[in-house]
Amino acid sequence: MSSTVHIIGGGLAGSECAYQLAQRGVPSVLWEMRPVKTTPAHSTGQLAELVCSNSLRSDDPHHAAGLLKRELERFGSLIIAAARRAAVPAGSALAVDRERFAAIVTETLETASRVEVCRREATEIPDGDVVIATGPLTSESVAAVLTDILGETSLYFYDSIAPIVDGETLDMSELFWASRYGKGGQDYLNSPLDRETYLRFQRAVVDAELAPLRDFEQHLFFEGCLPIEELARRGVDTLRFGPMKPVGLETPEGHRPYAVVQLRQESLARNHFNLVGFQTRMKWPEQKRIFRRLPGLAKTEFVRLGQVHRNTFINAPRHLDPYYRLRADPRIRLAGQITGVEGYLESAASGLAAALYISQERQSRPLEAFPATTALGALARHLTESKAKHFQPANINYGLFADLGKRVPRRQRRQAYVVRAWQDLTEWAQRNRVEIEEIPCEASSLAISNT
């Protein structure tokens, strides 16, 4: 068997996997078809290009996403290191200048001594160890190969992405800078709506003309990334309790708006802004017409309009083992959103985990899965122990973790999850002789009730 690992897909999962293997002395070929062959959502040939949001979610160390970031950092994650270098203000979230972020990842891997970046499409599965990390926009050729291996007839659902606007075309007199509850400083631009303006906007969204889907594509959106028009149809206040919630925000005059649209910085130059939570499949002329009704956006120009794209994933509980191997062909591992994890952060985590397990195999060590008490282990638990009949993609959240096993006051539960995860990950690394950064646990000084 070849000593080289073939990684198909240069997104976050594939990039993290290649980097982790290189750090552990394992050579890899990273196959990325862009820019030779592009996708409906990508616009560059850079590795780890972000196509939806520019946010890697909460960086709060007690949030499940914040915990996962710190677990990745303990293994020297390329994706988290690049994100911190390319960070832009985003309150308590970790958001990045997407061009700088992708450039850092690309340069790192193209100059890595044990990584060969192959710029062409992989149309078949190479011999030896393989990691398929083709993400939500898996090419038809790779999807066909997976269909043959797994016996599936359909591997996809549809997702939608939010618009980006040109900051120089915004009317700043109608907007204000603030973060919810003041967390992180004044990192978001906010478009405040009064009741009448909100109701007109909500009705316009409900009545908007949508890009068509074929009959069998209906109801295939992931609940965590629903288009705003789908939310608007569920009730007049659904948007106001969702992406347009005004809680934690006040205008400079001290008033709480009826509803708010938040715009998140997309670049360090503050020239591009993402409409937070405004995924949509409205037709492009409709998007321009309706979004320009928002305060401060009357004359805005759109850098990118929202669109629908295909997300490909397998039924992981049927086909994956805890080490991200295909049960039907264990030399093949999957990583990233094709496994059924949802989000940038989770994709990178699965790529890191796959690399660690391959490295352990190369050293002839018995494999031990990450404990389900850790964020890394909780993700794999979701993929392998969920009910196959009702399996849906998921972001990291404490509902995926093993139960605490004791009564803990509600206000202390997050700290309890973090302290336990930190200790269990340390012990896992020691047992398996895996080097890990001894980063102080930010929750360890907090008293956790044992009642």
Helices and strands as residue ranges (DSSP letters): E 5-8, H 12-23, E 28-31, E 55-58, H 64-74, H 78-85, E 87-88, E 93-96, H 98-110, E 115-118, E 130-132, G 135-137, H 140-150, E 156-161, E 164-166, G 167-169, G 172-174, E 176-178, G 180-182, E 188-193, H 195-207, G 215-217, G 223-225, H 228-233, E 259-265, E 272-275, H 284-291, E 302-304, E 307-312, H 316-319, E 325-326, E 329-334, G 337-339, H 344-362, H 375-385, G 388-390, G 398-400, G 410-412, H 413-431
